[in-house]
Amino acid sequence: MATRFKIGTRKSAMALAQTEEIARRLTAAMPDLDVEIVKFDTTGDLDQTSKLLPHGGKGGAFVAQIRAAVLSGELHAAMHSLKDMPGNEDTPGLVIGATLSRDPPNDALVLRDGVTLEALRQSRGKGFKIGTNAVRRAAYARRLFPDVEIIHFRGAADTRVRKLDNGEKQRLPDGGAVGPADALIMARSGLDRVGLSQRIAYEFTAAEMLPAAGQGIVAVECAAQDWQTRRILASIDDPAAHACADAEREVLWVLNGHCNSPVAGFSTIAGDQMSLTASVLDLSGNTIIEALRSGPTNRPRELGRAVGLDLLAKGAAEIIERSRPR
């Protein structure tokens, strides 16, 4: 007799693609599992106008409702893009039971028709508008294109590209609007998931734009005491991605950042050694603090803690405090 397994997710095209991938891997590993995908309309999906901070950042906007359903027993597990999970706070009673193998973590540039990367570079961005909702991407974009105008731009991956192509303005909470955008900065993995890889005009290197902690990693969260679910999820866990997730999220924990903090972190593994680079930028992109360390792959949290402490020693706390909303 098949065992029912309910996993919650947002309704966006990317979230569904990620959750369907989890379902495929689970049923391949455990054929007697009957996986049911439960779709949620989260606050962040319903409100495509406001900035995320009033909803409690990405945590409140995209994961809080689904987490509550796991804690109540309504769901066995929840799918999250790891970068959307707050790293400076724990949710008592929940753990990451599995991470899928990491997708490409880099950010990518998407251009509207008639705009070229060469024009952006030669003009230093002057006269162009780049749309993003991520303060990290905005800060790095200001470093790469110092004269560009960064505009608030919300929506699921496919929705943002559609708005770019149609020349739509982004509505703002005060009733105004900005745009239209000439370009977008988005996660390459998200574009891949929704079948828009062909729209990538340029893929930023990690040196140009360090990815967000956990970018490209799909996480499956479950109740800490639900040992049966944890056993099931262990069958699809990728140890390398999980180690990278632990290291990068430890940096966020040490820094005690918030959703308005331009913090980045990215780790790589070579054999039994892991390298971790993390950075903190001011919102203008003019000031950047970086730290890099290597350590044993089997001690990722210690490595993340050391890198986080290095950043604090270099003045990261002051930059984070300045960016904190008043």
C-alpha positions as CSV (number, residue, x, y, z in Angstrom):
1,M,0.0,0.0,0.0
2,A,1.4,3.4,-1.0
3,T,2.4,5.9,1.7
4,R,0.9,9.3,1.3
5,F,3.5,12.1,1.5
6,K,2.3,15.8,1.3
7,I,4.7,18.5,0.4
8,G,3.9,22.2,0.4
9,T,5.0,24.8,-2.1
10,R,4.3,28.3,-3.5
11,K,2.2,28.4,-6.7
12,S,4.8,30.1,-8.9
13,A,6.0,28.3,-12.0
14,M,9.5,28.1,-10.6
15,A,8.4,26.8,-7.2
16,L,6.2,24.1,-8.8
17,A,9.1,23.1,-11.1
18,Q,11.3,22.7,-8.1
19,T,8.7,20.8,-6.1
20,E,7.9,18.5,-9.0
21,E,11.7,17.7,-9.2
22,I,11.6,16.7,-5.5
23,A,8.5,14.5,-6.1
24,R,10.3,12.8,-9.1
25,R,13.4,12.1,-7.0
26,L,11.3,10.8,-4.0
27,T,9.3,8.4,-6.1
28,A,12.4,7.2,-7.9
29,A,14.1,6.5,-4.5
30,M,10.9,5.1,-2.9
31,P,8.4,3.8,-5.5
32,D,5.7,3.1,-2.8
33,L,5.5,6.8,-1.9
34,D,2.4,8.7,-3.1
35,V,3.6,12.3,-3.2
36,E,0.9,15.0,-3.2
37,I,1.9,18.6,-3.9
38,V,-0.1,21.1,-1.9
39,K,0.0,24.7,-3.4
40,F,-0.1,27.8,-1.2
41,D,-0.8,31.4,-2.0
42,T,1.8,33.1,0.2
43,T,1.7,36.7,1.2
44,G,4.7,37.5,-1.0
45,D,3.0,36.0,-4.0
46,L,-0.4,37.7,-3.5
47,D,1.2,41.2,-2.9
48,Q,3.3,41.9,-6.0
49,T,3.6,45.6,-5.2
50,S,5.0,46.1,-1.8
51,K,8.6,45.6,-0.8
52,L,9.1,42.4,1.2
53,L,10.1,44.0,4.5
54,P,6.6,44.9,5.7
55,H,5.7,41.2,5.3
56,G,8.6,40.1,7.5
57,G,11.2,39.9,4.7
58,K,11.4,36.8,2.6
59,G,10.8,34.6,5.6
60,G,7.4,36.2,6.4
61,A,6.5,36.7,2.7
62,F,7.3,33.3,1.2
63,V,7.8,30.6,3.9
64,A,5.9,31.5,7.1
65,Q,2.5,30.1,6.0
66,I,4.0,26.9,4.6
67,R,6.1,26.3,7.7
68,A,3.1,26.7,9.9
69,A,1.4,23.9,7.9
70,V,4.3,21.6,8.5
71,L,4.4,22.4,12.2
72,S,0.6,21.8,12.5
73,G,1.0,18.4,10.8
74,E,-1.0,19.4,7.7
75,L,2.1,18.8,5.6
76,H,5.0,16.3,5.9
77,A,7.4,18.7,4.3
78,A,7.9,22.1,2.6
79,M,9.9,23.1,-0.5
80,H,11.9,26.3,-0.3
81,S,14.5,28.0,-2.4
82,L,17.2,28.1,0.3
83,K,18.0,31.8,-0.4
84,D,14.5,32.7,0.6
85,M,14.9,31.1,4.1
86,P,16.0,33.6,6.8
87,G,19.5,32.7,7.9
88,N,19.6,34.9,11.0
89,E,16.8,33.0,12.9
90,D,15.7,29.5,13.6
91,T,12.2,28.1,13.4
92,P,11.8,25.9,16.5
93,G,10.7,22.4,15.6
94,L,11.8,22.5,11.9
95,V,15.0,21.2,10.2
96,I,16.2,21.0,6.6
97,G,15.7,17.3,5.9
98,A,17.2,17.4,2.4
99,T,18.9,19.6,-0.2
100,L,18.9,18.8,-3.9
101,S,22.1,19.0,-5.8
102,R,23.0,22.6,-6.5
103,D,21.9,24.3,-9.6
104,P,24.1,27.0,-11.2
105,P,24.3,29.6,-8.5
106,N,25.3,32.7,-10.5
107,D,23.2,35.8,-11.3
108,A,22.3,36.6,-14.9
109,L,21.4,39.7,-16.9
110,V,18.2,39.8,-18.9
111,L,17.8,42.6,-21.5
112,R,14.8,44.1,-23.2
113,D,14.8,44.2,-27.0
114,G,17.1,46.9,-28.3
115,V,19.5,47.0,-25.2
116,T,23.0,45.5,-25.4
117,L,25.5,44.6,-22.7
118,E,28.1,46.7,-24.6
119,A,25.8,49.8,-24.4
120,L,25.3,49.2,-20.7
121,R,29.1,48.9,-20.1
122,Q,30.1,51.8,-22.3
123,S,27.6,54.2,-20.6
124,R,28.4,52.9,-17.1
125,G,24.6,52.4,-17.0
126,K,23.7,56.0,-17.5
127,G,20.3,56.4,-19.0
128,F,19.3,52.7,-18.2
129,K,17.1,51.2,-15.5
130,I,17.9,47.8,-14.0
131,G,15.1,46.1,-12.1
132,T,15.6,43.9,-9.0
133,N,14.1,43.4,-5.6
134,A,17.4,42.1,-4.1
135,V,19.5,44.7,-2.2
136,R,22.6,42.5,-2.8
137,R,22.1,42.5,-6.6
138,A,21.4,46.2,-6.5
139,A,24.6,47.0,-4.6
140,Y,26.7,44.8,-7.0
141,A,25.0,46.4,-10.0
142,R,25.9,49.9,-8.8
143,R,29.6,48.7,-8.6
144,L,29.5,47.3,-12.2
145,F,27.4,50.1,-13.7
146,P,28.0,53.2,-11.5
147,D,25.6,55.5,-13.3
148,V,22.7,53.1,-13.6
149,E,19.3,53.7,-12.0
150,I,18.1,50.7,-9.9
151,I,14.4,50.3,-9.7
152,H,12.3,48.1,-7.4
153,F,11.0,45.1,-9.4
154,R,8.9,42.3,-8.0
155,G,7.2,39.1,-9.3
156,A,7.8,35.5,-10.1
157,A,10.7,34.8,-12.6
158,D,8.4,34.4,-15.6
159,T,6.3,37.4,-14.6
160,R,9.3,39.7,-14.3
161,V,10.5,38.8,-17.8
162,R,7.0,39.4,-19.2
163,K,6.8,42.8,-17.6
164,L,10.3,43.6,-19.0
165,D,9.2,42.6,-22.5
166,N,5.9,44.4,-22.4
167,G,7.5,47.6,-21.1
168,E,5.2,47.5,-18.0
169,K,5.9,49.7,-15.0
170,Q,6.3,48.3,-11.5
171,R,3.6,49.5,-9.2
172,L,4.7,50.9,-5.9
173,P,3.0,50.7,-2.5
174,D,2.3,54.5,-2.4
175,G,0.3,54.2,-5.7
176,G,3.1,55.4,-7.9
177,A,5.1,53.4,-10.4
178,V,8.7,53.0,-11.7
179,G,10.1,51.9,-14.9
180,P,9.8,50.4,-17.3
181,A,13.0,48.4,-16.9
182,D,15.7,48.1,-19.5
183,A,17.2,45.1,-17.9
184,L,16.8,42.6,-15.0
185,I,19.2,40.8,-12.8
186,M,17.9,37.4,-11.9
187,A,19.1,34.0,-10.7
188,R,20.3,31.9,-13.6
189,S,18.8,28.8,-11.9
190,G,15.4,30.4,-11.7
191,L,15.5,31.2,-15.5
192,D,16.5,27.7,-16.2
193,R,13.6,26.3,-14.1
194,V,10.9,28.2,-16.0
195,G,12.4,27.6,-19.4
196,L,13.8,31.0,-20.1
197,S,17.5,30.2,-20.2
198,Q,17.6,31.6,-23.8
199,R,17.0,35.1,-22.3
200,I,20.3,35.2,-20.5
201,A,22.4,38.0,-22.1
202,Y,25.2,37.6,-19.7
203,E,26.0,35.5,-16.7
204,F,27.9,37.2,-13.9
205,T,31.0,35.5,-12.5
206,A,31.1,35.0,-8.7
207,A,33.9,37.6,-8.7
208,E,31.7,40.2,-10.3
209,M,28.5,39.4,-8.3
210,L,28.9,37.0,-5.4
211,P,25.7,34.9,-5.1
212,A,23.3,35.0,-2.2
213,A,23.9,32.4,0.5
214,G,22.2,29.3,-0.7
215,Q,21.4,30.5,-4.2
216,G,20.7,27.6,-6.5
217,I,19.9,25.1,-3.7
218,V,16.4,23.7,-3.2
219,A,15.8,22.8,0.4
220,V,13.1,20.5,1.9
221,E,12.1,21.3,5.4
222,C,10.3,19.0,7.8
223,A,9.4,18.7,11.5
224,A,12.5,17.9,13.6
225,Q,10.8,15.1,15.5
226,D,9.2,13.5,12.4
227,W,11.8,10.8,12.1
228,Q,9.9,8.9,9.4
229,T,9.8,11.9,7.1
230,R,13.5,12.6,7.9
231,R,14.3,9.1,6.8
232,I,12.4,9.5,3.6
233,L,14.1,12.9,2.8
234,A,17.5,11.5,3.5
235,S,17.1,9.3,0.4
236,I,17.3,12.4,-1.9
237,D,19.8,14.5,0.1
238,D,22.9,15.7,-1.7
239,P,25.7,15.9,0.9
240,A,27.8,18.4,-1.0
241,A,24.9,20.9,-1.4
242,H,23.9,20.3,2.2
243,A,27.4,21.1,3.4
244,C,27.5,24.3,1.3
245,A,24.2,25.3,2.7
246,D,25.3,24.8,6.2
247,A,28.5,26.9,5.7
248,E,26.8,29.8,3.9
249,R,23.9,30.0,6.3
250,E,26.2,30.0,9.3
251,V,27.7,33.3,7.9
252,L,24.2,34.8,7.9
253,W,23.6,33.6,11.4
254,V,26.9,35.1,12.7
255,L,26.2,38.4,11.0
256,N,22.6,38.6,12.2
257,G,21.7,40.3,9.0
258,H,18.2,41.2,7.8
259,C,16.4,41.2,4.5
260,N,17.7,44.7,3.7
261,S,21.4,43.6,4.2
262,P,23.5,43.2,1.1
263,V,25.2,40.0,2.2
264,A,26.6,37.3,-0.1
265,G,28.2,34.0,0.4
266,F,29.3,31.1,-1.8
267,S,31.2,27.9,-1.1
268,T,32.8,25.3,-3.3
269,I,34.1,21.8,-2.5
270,A,37.3,20.1,-3.8
271,G,37.7,16.7,-2.3
272,D,37.9,17.0,1.5
273,Q,38.4,20.8,1.4
274,M,35.7,23.5,1.2
275,S,36.4,27.2,0.3
276,L,33.9,29.9,1.4
277,T,33.8,33.5,0.2
278,A,31.4,36.0,1.8
279,S,30.9,39.7,1.5
280,V,29.0,42.6,3.0
281,L,28.3,45.7,0.9
282,D,26.8,49.1,1.6
283,L,23.6,49.9,-0.3
284,S,25.5,52.2,-2.7
285,G,27.9,49.4,-3.6
286,N,30.9,51.8,-2.9
287,T,32.1,49.8,0.2
288,I,32.6,46.1,0.2
289,I,34.1,43.8,2.8
290,E,35.1,40.3,1.8
291,A,36.5,37.3,3.7
292,L,37.7,34.0,2.3
293,R,38.7,30.8,4.1
294,S,39.1,27.1,3.5
295,G,38.6,24.2,5.8
296,P,37.5,20.6,6.1
297,T,34.4,19.7,4.1
298,N,33.0,17.8,7.0
299,R,33.0,20.9,9.3
300,P,31.0,23.4,7.3
301,R,29.5,25.3,10.1
302,E,32.9,26.0,11.7
303,L,34.1,27.4,8.4
304,G,31.0,29.6,8.1
305,R,31.4,30.8,11.6
306,A,35.1,31.7,11.0
307,V,34.3,33.7,7.8
308,G,31.4,35.5,9.5
309,L,33.7,36.5,12.4
310,D,36.3,37.7,9.9
311,L,33.7,40.0,8.3
312,L,32.6,41.3,11.7
313,A,36.3,42.0,12.6
314,K,36.5,44.1,9.3
315,G,33.5,46.2,10.2
316,A,30.6,44.3,8.7
317,A,28.3,45.0,11.7
318,E,28.4,48.8,11.1
319,I,27.5,48.4,7.4
320,I,24.6,46.0,8.3
321,E,23.4,48.4,11.0
322,R,23.4,51.4,8.6
323,S,21.3,49.4,6.1
324,R,18.8,48.4,8.8
325,P,15.3,50.0,8.2
326,R,14.4,52.7,10.8
